[in-house]
């Protein structure tokens, strides 16, 4: 048991990567559930949500669904990464760490939306087959598979950015001696 306890409390990069992937797995489920729910209660995913004037581009409902799912899963993942993966809950206030996480997530969201568009656009070279994925059931719904693939693509980028930017500043403070809540606030303020 001592080996398992040391592993769970380790700040080793491989341990953090494993924790990040575990949290990401739960976030992936939360994200996909949000997309499924939105797709079930909202307009058809491939319909135009916003027609972008003076361009041949449109925002489709699947873009909206992916964005809503991102916001939900981002808050979920942030809290779990803060308390479990990088263990920074005692080093900075929640909101101070959340904003970089949200910005990091927005980078991931842009990548997600690009991949999603490439996989779902009817004339895309890498588009998912409408024959194999004919939307006849949950396991044959192109939107769900495209969202899953997009999330897999985004995960490594998200880990690196979160490790070194979102949680990196407060992880650097872990080596400092902190005696109480006032010292935490002073140390957090000193790093910005």
N, C-alpha and C positions, 0 to 999 in steps of 0.2 A: 504493500500500500504506500510506503514512503516514496517509491519511484513514481507512482501515478500522481501523488500529490505534488511532487517536485515538477513533473511534466505539466500539470494543470496550472501551476503558478509561475512557470518559466516565461521569461521575456525573450527566449531564443527565437530568431526569425522563423525557423521551421515550425515551431510550436504556434507562433502567432499566425502563420499562414494556414495551419491546420484549423485553428479556431476561427479564422476569418472565413475559410471555406465552409465550416459547419454553420456559422451564422448566415453566410450567403445562401446556404441550402435552405434554411428556414425563410430567408428573405425571398428566395426564388419562389417558394410555395406561396407566400403571402402575395407576391407580385402576380403570379399566375392566377391565383384565386380572384384577385381584384379585376384582372382582365376578363376572366370568365364571367364574373358577376356583371361587370359593365356591359359586356357583349350580350348577355342574356336580357338585361333590362333596358339597354339603350338602343339607339338606331342601328341598323345594319352596319357592320364594321367598315365595309368598303365604300359606303356612301360618302359624299363630300360633306365635311363639317364646315369648312371655311374655304371659299374660293378666293385665291390670292390674285388680286387684280393685276393686270399688265404682265402676267406670267402664265405659263402653261402648267403651273403647279397648283396643287390643292392640298389642304390639310384634310385627311380622311378621319373618320371616327376612330379607326384603330390607332391613329396617332394620339387622339384625345385619351382613349382608354389606356394606352401605354404610359402617358404622362400622369394620369391619375394614379395608376398602379405604382409608378415610380415614387410619387410623393408619399404614399402609404408605406411602401416597402423601405424607402430611404429612412424614414423616422424609425421604423422597426429595427432595421439593420444598425442604424447609428446607436440606438440605446444598447443593443446587445454587444456591439463592438466596443462601446465605451466601457461597459461593465465587465465583459467577459474576455474579449480578444486583447485589447490594449490596456485595460484596467486603469483608466484615467479618471475615474469618478471622484477621487480625492484630490486631484490636481488642478482642476478648472471647473468653472460653472458650466452647466449643461448648455446654455444658450451660446456661450463663448466657443464651445467646440462644435455645436450644431451647424453654425453658419458655414465654416469651411467644409463640413461634411455635405451640406446641401449644395454648395458650389461644386465640390468634387462630384457629387451625384449628377449635377447638371451636365458635366462633361460626359459622364457615362450615359446620361439620357440622350444626348445628341448622337453619340455613337449608336446607341440602341435604336433610335428612330431611323438613322441611316440604314442600318442592317435590316430593320423591319421593313422599310420601304423597298430595299433591294430584293428581299425575299417575297414580298407580296405584290409588287408591281407586275402587271400582266406581261409587259414586254421586257422585263429584266432577264438578263442572261443567267443569273443565279437564282431566279425566282423558283419557289416551290411549285411542284407539279399540281395543276388543278385536277388531274385525273387521280393521282394518289391521295391528294388532300382535297376532297370534294365537299368538305363541310357537312358531310352526312351524319357525323357524330363527333363527340368530344375528341376522340383519338385521331380523327381525320380532319380536324379543323386547322386550316392553314395558319390562321392568326395565332393559335396557341403554340404551334410548332415554331413559327417564326419568332414569337416572343421568347420562347425557351432558347432558341439558338442565339438570338441577340443578347440575352442575359449571359450565356456562356462566353460569348465574345467579350463582353464588357468586364467580367469579373477580374481577370488579371490586371487590367488597367486600373480598375477601382482599388484593388489591394495596394498597388504601388503608391498611388496618390494618397490614399488614406494613411498608409504607414508613415510616409515621409512628410506629409503636409497636415492633414486633419489632426492626427494624434501625435505627430512628431514633436511639436513644440512642447507639449506637456509631458511626453515621455522623456525628454531631455531633462526635465525638472525632477524626475524620479530619483536621481542621484543626490539631489540636495536634501539637506535635513529640514524636515517640516515638523514643527512642534504643535501646531494647532490651526484652526480655521483662518485666523488672521494671517499667519505665515503663508498659507496657501494663496490667499488673495494677493498678498504682496508679491509672492513669486510669480503668479500668473501675470500680474501687471508689469513685472519687470521684463517679461519675455516679449511684450508687444511693442 
